């Protein structure tokens, strides 16, 4: 135990799950003065935060540490609920997690830790790692050692201030080891089931159920790339690019959603061989581990959380926070609203939000 660690305060974000709970225990074992912080995100009786708050409070009582509940429901509603609803209404498929991590969780938690708790560090149960590169003069965001649990993709939008203050103890372990630690320390959440990747799904049962609370379904046409009407839909917000199941169209070959036309209220479908894209543009770019390049660079990119990283050339565009991604091979399911995150090996270089893609063939449908 180092003198720097002893008595150093760290505010640990506690959701009530096994990952955040084990994070708190590990840091306490390392000699940190641990303070528990739970963010109250959602309104309504029975929302997913309720059970988590109880579990987090029980953990803090067991560890003999203070537990602080921060009401951040207004921020969550404006940054996440409105963001999702507006995105789905406009025909995109928003990724709320990266937005939530930056604007709702990490930033506000770090401010609260500094201003209210006198802590200069925060920690979460995310599976990721950080390092400092003296040559770049920047903190780096790295993949977790366990690639199956790696969550760095969702953290690409964190800034240097947060990366310099955050600890990710679980980035060195896999999930089985985390549960083993939890059992060793006698945590009652050791075998608690995995939570959904998206808390809104956990709270409402499905994304469609959540969206139907906010968006009035509007019937429209399902068309092919030539504009031929193949069927009807009950609202474009029920669909996402790359979707195959649930379209309700019989065809000789499987059909996939390839575009959502909000202007004409159309869902555009095609066979898989016509659904790949050679390139796309990405906006709201955050360069993490390196300074923004002025010339094209080659890297690997993930265009979905569970998609593999594929070779890509990243071309900076005017304005500084936009790039064009040119894939070495055309990619399936390039989805406006989702994050594109690029890496070099285990180092996350940067990322942003996909806003447009280049069609492989012109059509009258889009």
Secondary structure as UniProt FT lines:
FT   TURN            3..7
FT   STRAND          9..13
FT   HELIX           18..29
FT   TURN            30..31
FT   STRAND          33..40
FT   TURN            45..46
FT   HELIX           48..63
FT   STRAND          67..71
FT   HELIX           73..76
FT   HELIX           77..81
FT   HELIX           82..89
FT   TURN            90..91
FT   HELIX           96..100
FT   HELIX           101..106
FT   HELIX           107..116
FT   STRAND          121..123
FT   STRAND          128..133
FT   TURN            134..137
FT   STRAND          138..143
FT   TURN            147..149
FT   HELIX           152..155
FT   TURN            156..157
FT   HELIX           160..165
FT   STRAND          166..167
FT   HELIX           169..172
FT   HELIX           175..184
FT   TURN            185..186
FT   TURN            188..191
FT   HELIX           199..204
FT   HELIX           207..212
FT   TURN            213..214
FT   STRAND          220..223
FT   TURN            225..226
FT   STRAND          229..233
FT   HELIX           236..238
FT   TURN            241..242
FT   TURN            245..246
FT   STRAND          256..261
FT   TURN            262..265
FT   STRAND          266..270
FT   HELIX           272..274
FT   STRAND          276..287
FT   STRAND          297..302
FT   TURN            305..306
FT   STRAND          310..316
FT   TURN            318..319
FT   STRAND          323..332
FT   TURN            336..337
FT   STRAND          339..344
FT   TURN            345..346
FT   STRAND          347..357
//
